[in-house]
Every structure is written in structure tokens, then in C-alpha cells.
Amino acid sequence: MATLVELRRRMGSVAGTRQITRAMELVSGVRLRRAQQFVSATRPFAAKLRELITHISASGDCSHPVFESRDPAKRGILVVIGSDKGLCGGFNNEILAEASRVLAGLSESAEVEVLPIGRKCREVFPAPGFEGAGEIGHRPDARKAARLALELICRFRSGEADFVDMLRIRHPGGRPETDRLLPIVGACEDWRKETDYIYEPAPEEILEEIIPRFISSSLLLAMAESLVAEHAARLASMASATRNADEMIRGLRLEYNKLRQGAITMEISELVGGAEVLEETALKARKARL
């Protein structure tokens, strides 16, 4: 049975852990709001670029290698976006498990190379062939996204990769999702009849300029959305840890009070017993004098 000293020590230890988890919960809440603001600022730019690319591709005025689907696809790249740190519940486990499942499916018909983004993903999927891959940090880096976009486009255009897929968790509490990054698909054919644009400079020159920006913004947005999901998972995990610490402290305090109350009761009983013995001794002494 634990002593009062041991219970006090355990309560102090749990209270210290609670302070850490509570502080991490507050920090995650602040970073979550900042990441959400970054996503809100990045998403319209990526959407507008996709709209412009769709307009040009739907007009039929030009073609570009990034629109060409290759069948059968023999080589591919899977971009896996995780987190740099742990203590975020099952966030990284879900990403890695889904990446393994997707790789198993793609590897049946193609040779797939993994591009991991995030320290936890790089620990499982080393990527010596990608110099630009690395950690996400507290804020996604647009320059890093631009370097990765240029490398992916070069590999796709040179034939080193027939497709580029991207795996990440898009929404807080959601499941990992896989999107096709290259080739660019999804042009709306109905716009070909509804719109008639005159391009200056030529559509080919416009595409050469905006396609790297579009791939870069897509990567940047994906990293930002993954960061939002990571902070949301860490916020929930730390909040749960704080609640568990509170419950543990309440249980320890209850046990401590019971043990202390028992010790006080025993001391009172000993004092009462001692007083009775003294009273009996004094009574016998008075009788002996008589």
C-alpha cells in the first residue's frame, strides 16, 4: 500500500505532466488557427490557377505534356505528407498505413518511388533521390514547394515518372486521401462552348509559366491542410491527456485523503487510549494512598 509521501510524490508528478499537456494544448490551438488562416489565404490562388489551366486546356488551342495520360503507367511517384513531430494521436499511423496500402496497390502494375514530406514519413520512407524533400516546419515553405514542383514536372516530362500521386489528410479528423497531381486531369469540356478567350502571349507560353506555379501551389496547399489536420489531432490528443491527468489527480487525492484520515483516526485513538491508561493509573495511585 502506498504511503502518504509516495502519494504526494505521484500527485506532483502527474500535476507536472498535466501542466505540460495543457501548455501543448494551448500552443496547438494557436498554431491551428494560424495554419487555418494560411490555408484560407492559399486556397483561392490554387483554385484560380486550376480554373485558368482548365480554361486553356478546354479551349483546345494548345497541348502540353502535363495533360497527357500514359497507359500503361510503368513508373510513378507517390508524395506522402505527414508531420515532423509526434504526440498527435493516430495521425502519422493513419498516413503510413494508408501509404503502405496504396503502394501495395500501385506496385502491382508500376514501379513507384516515394517522396516523403515530414520527418515522421522520412523515417519510414527514406528519399535519397529527392533533395528538396524534408520537414514542413511551423509554416509551409513556398520556395521548397516550388523546388519540389519543378523536380516533379521535370521527372514527368522526361519520362522518369508516368504519374505523380499525392497522399495526405486534408480535413481535421478525416481519413487520408490520394489525389492525382500529374498528369493534370479534370478539364471541363463544357467551357469550350461557353467561353472564347484571346490569349496574349500564346497559350503555350502561359501554360509554361503557370503550370509550375499550379503544382507548387497544390503542394503548398496540401502541406498546409496536412498541418491543420496535424495540429487538430495534437490539440485533441493533448486535451484528452489533460483530462486523464485531472482524473488521475482526483483519484490520487481521494486515496491520499482516505489514507490521511485513517492515520489521523489512528493517532486520535492512540491519544484516547493513552489518556485512559493515565487516568486508570492515577485512579489506582489514589486508591493505594487511601
Summary of the structure (lengths in Angstrom):
residues: 290
radius of gyration: 32.6
end to end distance: 51.6
largest distance: 131.2
contacts: 855
relative contact order: 0.17
helix: 65%
strand: 10%
